[in-house]
């Protein structure tokens, strides 16, 4: 879940695409294609994370101190359950990553999942924006390559 | 002459490919470290939000073991320091490998041109 910056880095240089030769343009296009693939992958993982957080948040909407004593089925394995009863329903334990788990009360837990969902959604928006920009550049490069190829054939 | 060149070209190509592989490995290590750093940073902010008496557990295999909040915070900070050090190392490695790769690429192009010229010459003489 990397922080993504959409601002231009100070060390970046502006390059006029028309001054590059076909080989350089090809390399550039390849790089951009790779980046775009990576963006697609990241978007997929982010979407999965988003869904996970959303499901947890939705589950918490029907879960409060009144849930105490209710019956549940506890999964022992993926396909085997034993009946159980809910106790201490005012707190839940949340996986916060790197094998650490913390106990939170229901409102705090809701806040946690809402924060996470928001964070992930924001990252997705940033990637979508960056992806759009990159594919614009990619299209421009393809156009210039075509142009140069045509010129070569005529010349 | 041209055989000699071809040999040089071949060996240059091999070293270029080796460097390329090393570079790719270093880059994927970097990405992994970057991910770990981010995850740890996120855990750190979560631990900082927790009240001083908040309960923290660490999963060890199939069980959760209760840990002190202070201890967990220290642990995560230490890990972040370590990962940052590793990141710096990998960044240095990537820098050197990129320079090496560029050098190999340049001599490759040079040899290729020389080989082409030699071939043209040979074609003219025959």
Boltz contact constraints between the chains, C-beta under 6 A:
constraints:
  - contact:
      token1: [A, 1]
      token2: [B, 38]
      max_distance: 6.0
  - contact:
      token1: [A, 2]
      token2: [B, 38]
      max_distance: 6.0
  - contact:
      token1: [A, 96]
      token2: [B, 43]
      max_distance: 6.0
  - contact:
      token1: [A, 96]
      token2: [B, 46]
      max_distance: 6.0
  - contact:
      token1: [A, 97]
      token2: [B, 39]
      max_distance: 6.0
  - contact:
      token1: [A, 97]
      token2: [B, 42]
      max_distance: 6.0
  - contact:
      token1: [A, 97]
      token2: [B, 43]
      max_distance: 6.0
  - contact:
      token1: [A, 98]
      token2: [B, 39]
      max_distance: 6.0
  - contact:
      token1: [A, 98]
      token2: [B, 40]
      max_distance: 6.0
  - contact:
      token1: [A, 98]
      token2: [B, 43]
      max_distance: 6.0
  - contact:
      token1: [A, 99]
      token2: [B, 58]
      max_distance: 6.0
  - contact:
      token1: [A, 99]
      token2: [B, 59]
      max_distance: 6.0
  - contact:
      token1: [A, 100]
      token2: [B, 43]
      max_distance: 6.0
  - contact:
      token1: [A, 100]
      token2: [B, 58]
      max_distance: 6.0
  - contact:
      token1: [A, 101]
      token2: [B, 57]
      max_distance: 6.0
  - contact:
      token1: [A, 101]
      token2: [B, 64]
      max_distance: 6.0
  - contact:
      token1: [A, 102]
      token2: [B, 50]
      max_distance: 6.0
  - contact:
      token1: [A, 102]
      token2: [B, 56]
      max_distance: 6.0
  - contact:
      token1: [A, 103]
      token2: [B, 55]
      max_distance: 6.0
